Amino acid sequence: MASPARRAGMASPARRAGMASPARRAGMAGASWPPRAALVRPPGASFGRALSEHPDRDTIDPDRAAAQHAGYRDALRRAGLDVVVLPVAEELPDACFVDDCAVVAGGDALLTRPGAPSRAAEPELLAADLGRLAGRVERMAPPATLDGGDVLALGDSLVVGRSRRTNQAGIDRLAAFAAGRGLRVAVAELPAGTLHLQSSVTALGARAVVGRPDVLDQPAFGPAEARVEVPPDEAPACNVVVAGGTIVMPAGCPRTAAALAALGFAVDELDLSEFAKADGGATCLSLLL
């Protein structure tokens, strides 16, 4: 019988070559790694009005979402992170998705300009706390738009997805920010109907990724030495949080969970179903520093 990693589509030249597992060498050049803290904002009663194209968006239960978020915070603490809990922002239904509001690289932060106009006020709500945790906080100016969910760190690159929420001016501003930290920007194209890059792929470390095979098969992901290819029926597993040797991921994706565990990660599976109804995933709910 094939190993769990192979059943989930694992291709790992690094492991075959006898190198350390991604869990042991998961250092991200572009982010603070290993992350020491996570900024989170619980959803409020207004979360039922969050932006979404999910077929079950009308069934979002804000109370259940609040309970799931509490479980998520506990999982981040179990992973060793200092969890900084920000106040609920009732006037901003999507504000729990803090990852869209900033990009962290080289110890500094770039506040984004989310592509959805209704989310324009969210980044500045993070500015003071980011200022205490990051070295320097920079900002974007119009006409640039960029969602943090379109950016991931891989090796010496920030990979950015060109999406409905992230335009060329936003990519150019990100490139300038990255260059100042000794990083380059690589652009990935997204499949039709995909909201964010991290809806389809996330980084497991400096040289490892998990995601859809058709997205991973792009030059932007060339630095990845280990890849976990997610089966179509486990699509939510394309989006996971990595904190040191722990992966926090949505429950219900057993083949991908087994493949990640086979790489040496401790896997913490959570019910994040209410956030999935709002087109969100595990990485969307925290900003790691």
Number of C-alpha atoms within 10 A of each C-alpha: 5 7 11 18 22 18 17 21 20 21 15 19 13 17 14 9 8 8 11 13 17 26 23 14 16 22 21 25 21 26 24 18 19 18 18 16 20 20 22 26 22 25 30 21 16 17 26 22 15 22 17 18 13 12 10 12 19 14 11 19 17 18 15 15 22 18 15 20 24 13 15 24 23 14 20 22 15 14 20 16 21 17 19 15 13 15 13 17 19 15 12 19 20 25 27 27 26 26 25 29 28 28 30 27 25 21 16 22 24 24 24 28 29 24 19 14 10 13 17 15 15 23 20 16 15 19 19 11 13 22 14 10 17 19 13 14 19 14 15 17 12 8 10 19 23 32 29 29 28 29 29 23 26 29 23 18 24 26 23 29 27 21 22 16 20 26 17 14 16 24 23 13 19 22 19 13 24 23 13 11 16 13 21 18 23 18 18 21 14 21 13 7 9 14 23 25 27 27 25 24 27 27 26 31 27 24 23 25 24 27 29 23 17 11 18 21 11 12 11 20 23 12 15 21 16 23 27 27 26 26 19 12 10 19 16 26 30 28 24 25 22 26 27 23 20 22 24 25 27 24 16 15 18 15 20 29 26 18 24 25 18 17 20 15 23 19 18 19 18 17 17 22 19 25 28 18 22 24 20 26 25 27 23 23 25 25 25 25 24
